[in-house]
Amino acid sequence: MPQARIGVIGGTGLYNIEELSDIEEINIDTPFGKPSDSIITGKLEGIGIAFLPRHGKGHRISPTEIPVRANIYALKSLGVEHIIAVCSAGSFKQEIKPGDLLIPDQLIDRTRNRISTFFGNGITVHIAFAEPFCPVLSQTLYQAAKEVGAAVHLKGTYVAMEGPAFSTRAESRLYRSWGADIIGMTALPEAKLAREAEICYAIIGCVTDYDSWRETSETVTIDTIMAVQRRNIDATKKIIKLAVSRIPEQRSCECATALKTAIVTAPGLIPAEQKKKLNLLISKYIAG
């Protein structure tokens, strides 16, 4: 299979990258099932890219149903070391306006029905997750966003909600009282699984609305979101094109060695079946 150093996970509105060259469409089976869709590999600015639409072509997959483990595992199997994830988001701050972008640095997990680890069944792993997004990749995306003229904010807290319904007004005001900045449905468990796979992960949060905390706000609808998101996606594609050639080839961040001290189970006690299943992730530290 072709190798790609950078993965792009497309959220609502981002279903392809038109400027890819040397395109191949790859169907991958993983120990965790099939990914959301076939993965498109190619070159962008001479860099190997793997593109995966998070919700599948035609937006078929609801947030809770996204096969996130398969998605991250499949990208890892292609050699991906960095993931640029694009998602739509609601804003809790007046100054973070619809049409703006935000590169978050923190997460609050309000999901309930999602498997958020590759491990278990005889192997226990506790990754460090105090800083859930790669700071190097996040800074690269922020600088690229500024250069393309996007209205972009660096740092902020992303609330990951279960969905698929949008927030009640009471929920929206609660998250705002916590000091959160944006809310979306897809950053988790993506960020946790990317860290377990030792992949750098950062988000371009495309703000589409003010969620429902403002009395004067219109009710959030998918029509409203899509109208703003179309403009956001145009800017996002420019950011990705500029950023990919600036992502360092050598990684010095902690993402690259996240499992080094995280595997708690004694190697001799890990079931052989689990060693085989997770070989792609743990072979650097645990012999097969």
N, C-alpha and C positions, 0 to 999 in steps of 0.2 A: 504494500500500500504506500502511496505517497506520504511523505512526512511534512508536518506543518508545525512551526514553532509557536504560532499565535492562533488562538481560537477566538472566534466572535460568536457570541450567542445573541441572536436577534430576538427582541421582544415585540410587543404590539407595534405593528406598522413596519418593522424591519424584517423582511422575508428574503432578501437577497442583497448582494453587493455587485452592482453592475460592472465595475471596472476590473474584476478578477480576470486574469489570463491563465492559460494552461489548465482549464477547468476539467475536473473529474468529479463524478458523482459516486459516492461510496456508501454501500449498505453494510453496516457492521452489526454483528451479534455480540453481546457481552454477557458475562455471567449474571448480569442484572437485567437482562432482556434487551429489547431493541431501543435505540434512542428515539427522540421525538420524530425524527425524519431522517432521510438520507443526508449525509454530510457532504457539502460541496467544498472541495479543495482547489487551490489555485495559487496564483502569485498576485500580490498587490504591492506595487513599488519594489518588485523583485524579492519580496519576502513571502515565505510559505504561509498560507492562511487556510484555516479550516472553519467553514461557516455552518452553523446549525440554527435553524429557526426553532426557538424554544417551544412554541405552541404548534409546530408542524405547519406545513403548507396549508393555506386556507384557514389558519387559526382554529384547528380542530380540538386542541387539548386544553382543558380547563387548568388553572394553576395547580390545584390539588392533585390532578392526574398526571402532571408532567413527570416522565420517567427520569428524574434528575440523576440518580446513580448511573443509569445507563448512559446518559448524556456526558457526564464528566469522565466516566471510564472510557468511553469511545474516543473522546478528544485526547485523553492521556495516551491511549494506544496509538494515536497518530503522531505522538511526539510533542504535543502541545505543552508549553511551559508557562504561557501567559493566556488568560482569558479576559477579553473585553466583553462585558455583559451590558446589554442595553435594555432598559425597562422604562415603562411609563410610571408616573408617580403623582400623587396629590400633595399639595403643599400645606404646611401648618403655619407658615410665616408670610405676613403681608408682603414682605420685600422679596420673597421667592415666588416669582409670578409665573402664571401659565406661559409657556414658550421659553422659559429659562431652563438651564441645565444645572444639575448639582452632582458633584463627585463626592459621595459620602465617605466618612471614615469610621462610622459606628453603626451598630445594628441593635434593634430590640426585636426579639422573637415572639410573635403572637400567633404563630401557626400551631395547629393542634393535631393534624392528621397526616403527617409526613415523616417518612423515615429519613433521618438526618446523619446517618453514618454508614460506611461500607463494612464496619466491623461488628463484632458480636459472634455468637455461636462458637465460642471457644477461644476468641482472641479479643482482648480488651485494649482499647486505645483511647488515650486522653490527650487530644491536641491542645496546644495553647491557642486561645482565640480572643485574647484581650484586644488585639488590633485585627479586626476581621477582614480588612481590605489591604491589599499590598500597597504600601506607601509609595514605592518607586513607580509602579504602574499608574497609580492614581495621579501622581504629580505629572507624569508624562501626558496623560489625557487632559489634565487641566491646562497645561501649557499649550497643547495643540488647540484646545477649545478657544483659548484667548486669541491665538493667532488667526483663527478662521473668523473671528469676530462674534462668537457666540456669547450670549449673556450667561455666564457660568459662575457658579459658586463652588468654592473648595471647602470641603469638610462639612459634616452635618450628620445627623442621626436618622437612619432609615428604619421605620417600623415595618416589619414584614408581617402582614396579616394573612389569614387563611383564605378569605373570599369564599365563593366567587362574588357574593354580594358586596357592595361598597359599605363604608362605615355608617353607623348611625351617628346622629349629631352628638350624642352623649359620648360615644367612643372617640370621635374626632376631637372633641374638647378635652377628653382625658389625655390623649396622646400629646396634644398641644401643651397641656399643663406639665407634662414630663420634660418639655424642652425639645421634643423631637422636631425634625425639620420636614421630612417627607414620609409618605406611606406608599407601599406597593405590595404586590402579592408573590414576587418571584425571587427575591434575593436569597431567601432561605428555602430549602437547605443547600442551594448552589454554593454559597460562600463556604459553608462548613465542609462540604464534600470536596471542593477545590483545594482547601487547605489540607485535608486528609490525603489528597492525591499529590500534594506538594506542587501545586500549580498556583502561580500568582494570579490574583483575581481582583478586578476592580469594576465598578459600575459607572456608566453614564446614565444618570437618572433624568429622564425627560419629563419635566413638570407640565401637566396638562390641565390642572384644575386646583381649586382651593379645598379639596375634600368637602366636608360638610360642616365645618366649625363656625362659619360666618352666617349670621341670620340673613344677611343680604345676598348670600351666595345662591346661585341657581343650583338646583338639584343636579348632582353628578350623573351624567348619562354617558353611554358609550359613544353616542354621536358627538357630544361635546369633546370627549377625549380624542377621538379620531381626527377631528378637525384641527386641533392643536398639534397632535402628534405628527401629522403629515409634515408640518413645518419643522418640528424638532428633528425628524429623521433626516431631512436634507442636511442639516448642520452636523448631525451625528456621523453621517457617511464621510463628510469632509474631515472630521476629527480623526476618524479611524484611519483614513488614507494618510494623513500627516503623521499620526502617532506611530504607526507600525514600524517605520524605518528608524525611529528614535528609541525603541525599547532595547535596553542593553542586552547583548548576547550572553554576557556572563552575569549570573545573578548573585547578588551579595545580601539579599533580603532573607529573612527567616523563613519565608514560604518554602524555599528550596530544600530545607532540611526539617520540615515540620514533624516528621515521624521519628526523627533520630532519637529523641528521648521520650516519645509518646507511647510506645508499645510496652505495656505493662506485663503481659503474659510471658512466662518463660518460654523460649523458643521450642524446647523439647515437649512442651505441653500443648502446643497449638496443633489442632487436628490436621492431618495430612490433606484432607479435602479442602480445608480453609486455606492452607498454605498454597495449594494449587490454584484455588479460585482467586486469591488476592496477590498472586505472584507479581503481577505488573506493578502493584503498589508497594509491596514490602520486600522485594528481592534484594534491594540495596542493603537491608539490615538483617533479614532473616533468610537463611539458606533454604532452598526448596526441599 
